[in-house]
Amino acid sequence: MNHGSDCQHKGFVKWFLSWRGVVATLLLAAVSYYLLTEHREHLALALPYLLLLACPLFHIFGHQHGVAASDKADTKK
């Protein structure tokens, strides 16, 4: 992988390693920890519904319903 001098990743990494990026990451981690520990019951109540909502997405994207049969035969060769 060859990145040029105008690579967009460098700006993100530079921000991520700055003091603002570190503070934002720590704040996000703290909020995530709080939500997971204090609202675990709410997540447990919503989990069956989230699984039911995820089933159609797994079916559509997992089985590659958008790909024609001839395309599948070409990729196996």
C-alpha positions as a printed Julia matrix, in Angstrom:
77×3 Matrix{Float64}:
   0.0     0.0     0.0
   1.63    3.18   -1.16
   0.29    6.44    0.27
   1.09    9.72   -1.36
   1.85   12.96    0.41
  -1.82   14.01    0.16
  -3.08   10.99    2.12
  -6.15   11.78    4.23
  -5.22    9.25    6.93
  -2.33   11.39    8.12
  -4.65   14.19    9.2
  -6.83   11.82   11.21
  -3.87   10.16   12.9
  -2.38   13.54   13.7
  -5.67   14.67   15.29
  -6.14   11.34   17.06
  -2.73   11.64   18.73
  -3.27   15.29   19.72
  -4.51   16.16   23.2
  -8.01   16.79   21.86
  -8.1    13.37   20.23
  -6.92   11.66   23.41
  -9.52   13.55   25.5
 -12.27   12.68   22.99
 -11.26    9.01   23.04
 -11.2     8.87   26.84
 -14.56   10.64   27.02
 -16.07    8.21   24.53
 -14.68    5.27   26.5
 -16.08    6.63   29.77
 -19.53    7.24   28.3
 -19.55    3.79   26.7
 -18.58    2.15   29.98
 -21.31    4.05   31.83
 -23.96    3.12   29.29
 -22.98   -0.54   29.27
 -22.87   -0.88   33.05
 -25.88    1.23   34.02
 -28.22    0.34   31.17
 -27.48   -3.35   30.78
 -31.09   -4.22   31.61
 -32.38   -2.03   28.79
 -29.97   -3.67   26.37
 -31.1    -7.11   27.54
 -34.73   -6.18   26.93
 -33.97   -4.85   23.44
 -31.69   -7.72   22.37
 -34.44  -10.05   21.0
 -35.84   -7.22   18.91
 -32.4    -6.26   17.62
 -31.77   -9.86   16.58
 -35.12   -9.98   14.78
 -34.29   -6.74   12.99
 -30.86   -8.07   12.03
 -32.2   -11.28   10.46
 -33.4    -9.7     7.18
 -30.11   -7.86    6.8
 -28.1   -11.04    7.31
 -30.36  -12.83    4.85
 -30.0   -10.17    2.15
 -26.31   -9.46    2.5
 -25.16  -12.9     3.69
 -26.61  -14.82    0.77
 -25.67  -12.26   -1.89
 -29.19  -11.95   -3.25
 -28.16   -9.12   -5.55
 -25.75  -11.32   -7.54
 -27.04  -13.18  -10.6
 -26.47  -16.94  -10.97
 -24.14  -16.43  -13.94
 -21.97  -14.12  -11.85
 -21.65  -16.76   -9.18
 -20.62  -19.38  -11.76
 -17.94  -17.07  -13.16
 -16.39  -16.46   -9.76
 -16.09  -20.2    -9.01
 -13.94  -20.81  -12.1
